[in-house]
Amino acid sequence: MSDSQLPQIPYGRHVVDEDDVAAVVDVLCNQFLTQGLQVPAFEQRLCEYTGAAHAVAVNSGTSGLHIACLAAGVGAGDTVWTVPNSFVASANAARYCGADVDFVDIDPLSRNICVAALATKLDWAKQHNAVPKVLIVVHFSGASCDMQGIRALTEPHGIVLIEDAAHALGGRYQSKPIGSCQYSDMTVLSFHPVKSITTAEGGAVLTNRPQWAEQLVLFAKHGVTRDPKHMEGESDGDWYYQQVALGYNYRLSDIQAALGLSQMNKLDHFIQERRQLAARYDAALQNMAVQRPLMNEGSAWHLYTIELREHDRKTVFEGLRNKGIGVNVHYIPIHLQPYYRKLGFKPGQFPHAEDYYHRAITLPLFPGLSADEQDRVIQALEEVLS
């Protein structure tokens, strides 16, 4: 069979089994489809797994980032920092609030935020009265940033620290689950189909601060409350509600939450599979002309991303696609997008992120990727590089 006749192997793929289907069907047939029992149960399960005190489920990771910024009080005149090496949502959330955005370059080995670059930029910001209100760090590919080191730098300035853990549910940092908020104020998760678990689309915000949890719920649900303690004046009765803030319709449905609850039962197994696949890649690629990712044992391994040392990325990318290998690229640096260039960002400002982008290719990695399929990927890469 020729390469063109072989089925394409995607870079990521969801895994849904009969238990997941049964959980969804039960909601469809027997329960409320929205504002029922499944969303609170899913939120509780996330708290139990991560150790966070509060979880607020929403309809996407992007919505989670938005309401996290709102809960942190981000608005016009404020600045939010994040990294260029992420999907645009990490920066867009601040723009939704009317805030300015700036970036901190990545470490070329971990591909996460460079702590030394952050320290330098904070020193400059303090001298120029330009300290950000919020820092959003991104756990790229599922490996945690150095949260203890970052917190030590941001806490003296009163900076709200948000973890964008869209890649990282199931990972660990200092032996604790990512999402515990040990060193952060809030952690945002994504349940997109290629992530650690899926609710089709969905996300959540975790926090240990009850007052922020209340704000998160408010912003996710139209700014409407039925709680008398948050109302002005007296309630007219059990039917009564008040809008006390400008919120959004970011609710997760009970259908999605039921899928998420079922998926949580398999999360540790999914992560173990991802780690085994990453280790297998690491061994097979050691003699190829590529830079392999750091083997972080706490990583959730959302992505396995290599960097080319000697070859043209476009040629390798197209060669692999022609062989039925659905490689991808993560990510085009946010500051190079036309929208952000119109805000004044220019090529060359964050050289490590830019250099990484020009050499990066994401190889297929997901639970259910068979040994034969992975061997196809490895063989195809070897052939394209030869």
C-alpha positions, 0 to 999 in steps of 0.5 A: 500500500502506498503512503497516499493510501494509508489512513492519516494519523492526526496529531491529536484525537479524542477517545470516547467509549461506551461509558461516555456514551451511556452517561450522555444518553442518560442525561438526554433521556432522564435529566435536565439538559442544562442547569441540572445536577451534572455540572455541579458534580463535574465541578466537585470532581475537578476539585477532588482531583486537583485539590482546588477548593472551587471549580467553575465550569464554562463552555470553553477554556477561552471563556475561562480565561476571560472570566478569570481576568474579569474576576481579577478586576482587569479593565481598561488601563490595566496590562496583562502579561503572557507568553508569545508561545501559546494559542491567541486566547491566552492574550485575547482574554485580556483584550476582551476586558479592554486591557493592554497585553505584553509578552515575556519570552520563553525558555528555549529548552522548556518552551515555557515562560523564561523566569530570568526574562520575567525577572528582568522585565519586572525590574524594568516595569517597576522602574517605569511604573508599568507593572502588570495587573495579571500574569498568565503563564502557559504550561506548554505541552502539559509541563508546568512552569516553575510556579514557585519561582514565578510566584516569588517574583510576582507576589511582591508586586501584587500581581494576580497569577493565572495558570493557563493549564489548557494542556496540563490537566493530569500533570503534576508540579512538585508532586501536587496536581496541576490545578491545585493553585498552590502558587497561583490565584486561578488555574484555567482548564480546557476540555477541547477534544484533543486535550487531556479529557473532553466535554466536546467543548468546555473549560473550567476555572479553579481557585482557592479563594471563595470571593473569586469563585463567587465572581467567576460564577457571576461573570459566567452566568449573565451577572445574575444572582439569586443569592439575597446576600448579593442583592440590593434590597429585599427579594420578592420571592423564590422566583426573584433574581437580580443582575448585579454585574455585566456577565456572559452566557458561558455556562456548560451544559449538563450533557457536556458535564456528564461526558466530562465526569465519565472522562475523569474516570479515565484521566490517569490512564490517558496521561499514562498512555501519553507518557509512554508514547512520549518516552517511546518517541524520545528513545526512537528519535535520539539519533535523528537531527531533531531537538526533542522536548525535555522529558518532564516526568510530571508533564501531561504530554498534551503535545510532543513537539520537535525542533528541526536542526538542519532541515527546512520546516516546510519541506519536512512538514509537507513530506510528513503530510504526504505520507499520511502523518497529520503533523501540526505546528504549535504555535505561531507566536501571538505577537506576530499575528496581524491583530497584535502587530497592529498594536505595535508588536514587531518581529524580533521582540521575543527571539526565543519564541520566534526561533522555536516557531520556525523550527517546530513540528508537532508529532501525533500523540494521543491515547489510543495511538497504536505502536504500529501507528507510532512506528509509521510516524517514526519511519516517515520522519526518518525517511523525510529527514534522510 
